[in-house]
Amino acid sequence: MPIDFAPIPSPRQNRRQRRLFALVPAAFLLFGHGLAQAAELSPALAERHAQATYREYFELLALPNDATVPEDIRKNVDWLEQAFRKRGFTTKQLPNNGKPMLYAEFPGSDPARKTVLFYMHLDGQPVIPAQWAQKSPWTPVLKRKTEKGDWEEIDSAPLFSGPLDPEWRVFGRASADDKGPIMMMLAAIDALKAGGGQPAVNVKVILDSEEEKGSPSISQVMQAHRELLRSDAIVIHDGPMHATNRPTLVFGNRGAADARLTVYGAKVPLHSGHYGNYAPNPAQRLASLLASMKDDTGRVTVPGYYDRVKIGEADRKIMAAVPDDEAALKRRLGIAQTDKVGANYQEAMQYPSLNVRGMASAAVGDKVANIVPDKAEAEMDLRTTPDSDAPYLGKLIEAHIAKQGYHLVKGTPTDEERARYDKIASFSYRSEGADAAGSPINSPIGQWAYKALTDTFGTKPEPVRIRMMGGTVPTAEIVRVLQVPFAIIPLVNADNNQHAANENLRMGNYVTGVQTVYALMTHGF
């Protein structure tokens, strides 16, 4: 029988959550080609195969994987290459300036079957060890939540051989983002082979080595190996599941661009007693300029900023059906009201954003001085959408700055410019390397993925379908090369602390992740 994904529960709910791992009768799924069959992967079998990979998982997490350290990336690639080869995959390291990406292909490719390229990444965010509540971010540990709601470290031995508690969590860098999903795929392959089955689709895998750095070279690497990577669809296993922990399908992601705005004042900092009320203050002017870009409800007021976004009624219904608990979200964030860009959280993610992520002018605290600053700077990030890319948004902001009376310069203004113009600023913007992407929810791949999930986990409740998530992955760059549809299918718990200290993966998600990957591989389309 199908099972439901359970919400992430409190410690008192742990016993009830163990039912998630109850044995269910095996069923058979016909492949899209021929008469080959593969038994449905029950929770109990998924747990067994997941547990058999936990030692490998700990070994992989013990390898530092910051993409700024090529030697560490190579160690991860070598380890993963052996792990895939052990399961019968053919592999190839794709050169990438000393930080190779890894390609793997399951044997037995059949031209009568569709080919799915599974994308994940093997690199992780940098770490500050002192911020972690364990010996090292590279020494994975097992923890459980106490009755007080704290996480306490426990002996990891039961994880490898004893009964499993789905609420246990493994803490370590890249445990969820993104080494966990890679190991879930390996466990799913183990389960498939143990049952004597073959995939219903041709399985290809690419593991990115620089995703956490914006995947600056993914397009070039994929273009150089386009024939090798040729496929009919792309599945991206990255990002968190919905907060309810229900099976999640995502059909788009926003892109990322960064921008810098500098407002200039006098040539040098000035004594505030002698020149206050006389020399214009660039910090004050910067504050006013930024305030002119947004209203008190959080909506961008730069003319044209939202004009290209078109949301149909069908999309609005799908977004309204996403079970977001906005009251709980506001409590967690510690805010009384939200910005009024969209009617709800999901709608807000459909629009481009303009976020001030940092400001600087002179100094504060014990370094403060009585001066009129000579300049003030703001760093911004712009989350782009498929219809509103970085050049479009950047030019709109640039025009808005000029309309506020500013003369724009490329660098430090010259004496001639200072003498001629009252308000002087510089503004620059660039894509961070990952553009926005979108795919129709009812496309063939969307229907295929939805059926795989509902056949495995049921429809009560049904999988959460998200039109476009707020975060950024290099979907557009991959799709641009291969020209095929995609779906983003997250596998990890939403509260995994990705990119932060104490990143973790819930063991219940590891098991259901194995079931999810197995379901995708054993459904044809």
Stockholm file with secondary structure:
# STOCKHOLM 1.0

chainA/1-525         MPIDFAPIPSPRQNRRQRRLFALVPAAFLLFGHGLAQAAELSPALAERHAQATYREYFELLALPNDATVPEDIRKNVDWLEQAFRKRGFTTKQLPNNGKPMLYAEFPGSDPARKTVLFYMHLDGQPVIPAQWAQKSPWTPVLKRKTEKGDWEEIDSAPLFSGPLDPEWRVFGRASADDKGPIMMMLAAIDALKAGGGQPAVNVKVILDSEEEKGSPSISQVMQAHRELLRSDAIVIHDGPMHATNRPTLVFGNRGAADARLTVYGAKVPLHSGHYGNYAPNPAQRLASLLASMKDDTGRVTVPGYYDRVKIGEADRKIMAAVPDDEAALKRRLGIAQTDKVGANYQEAMQYPSLNVRGMASAAVGDKVANIVPDKAEAEMDLRTTPDSDAPYLGKLIEAHIAKQGYHLVKGTPTDEERARYDKIASFSYRSEGADAAGSPINSPIGQWAYKALTDTFGTKPEPVRIRMMGGTVPTAEIVRVLQVPFAIIPLVNADNNQHAANENLRMGNYVTGVQTVYALMTHGF
#=GR chainA/1-525 SS CCCCCCCCCCGGGHHHHGGGGCCCCCCEEECSSTTCEEECCCHHHHHHHHHTTHHHHHHHHTSCCBTTCHHHHHHHHHHHHHHHHHTTCEEEEECCTTSCEEEEECSCCCTTSCEEEEEEECCBCCCCGGGSSSSCTTSCEEEEECTTSCEEEECSHHHHHSCCCTTCEEESTTTTTTHHHHHHHHHHHHHHHHTTCCCSSEEEEEEESCGGGTCTTHHHHHHHTHHHHCCSEEEECCSBCCTTCCCEEECEECEEEEEEEEEECSSSCEEHHHHTTTSCCHHHHHHHHHHTTBCTTSCBCSTTTTTTCCCCHHHHHHHHTSCCCHHHHHHHHTCSCCCSSSSSHHHHTTSCCCEEEEEECSCCGGGCCSEECSEEEEEEEEEEBTTBCHHHHHHHHHHHHHHTTEEECSSSCCHHHHHHCSEEEEEEEEECSCCCEECCTTSHHHHHHHHHHHHHHCSTTCCEEESCBSSCCTHHHHHHHHCCCEEECCCBCTTSCTTSTTCEEEHHHHHHHHHHHHHHHTCCC
#=GC SS_cons         CCCCCCCCCCGGGHHHHGGGGCCCCCCEEECSSTTCEEECCCHHHHHHHHHTTHHHHHHHHTSCCBTTCHHHHHHHHHHHHHHHHHTTCEEEEECCTTSCEEEEECSCCCTTSCEEEEEEECCBCCCCGGGSSSSCTTSCEEEEECTTSCEEEECSHHHHHSCCCTTCEEESTTTTTTHHHHHHHHHHHHHHHHTTCCCSSEEEEEEESCGGGTCTTHHHHHHHTHHHHCCSEEEECCSBCCTTCCCEEECEECEEEEEEEEEECSSSCEEHHHHTTTSCCHHHHHHHHHHTTBCTTSCBCSTTTTTTCCCCHHHHHHHHTSCCCHHHHHHHHTCSCCCSSSSSHHHHTTSCCCEEEEEECSCCGGGCCSEECSEEEEEEEEEEBTTBCHHHHHHHHHHHHHHTTEEECSSSCCHHHHHHCSEEEEEEEEECSCCCEECCTTSHHHHHHHHHHHHHHCSTTCCEEESCBSSCCTHHHHHHHHCCCEEECCCBCTTSCTTSTTCEEEHHHHHHHHHHHHHHHTCCC
//
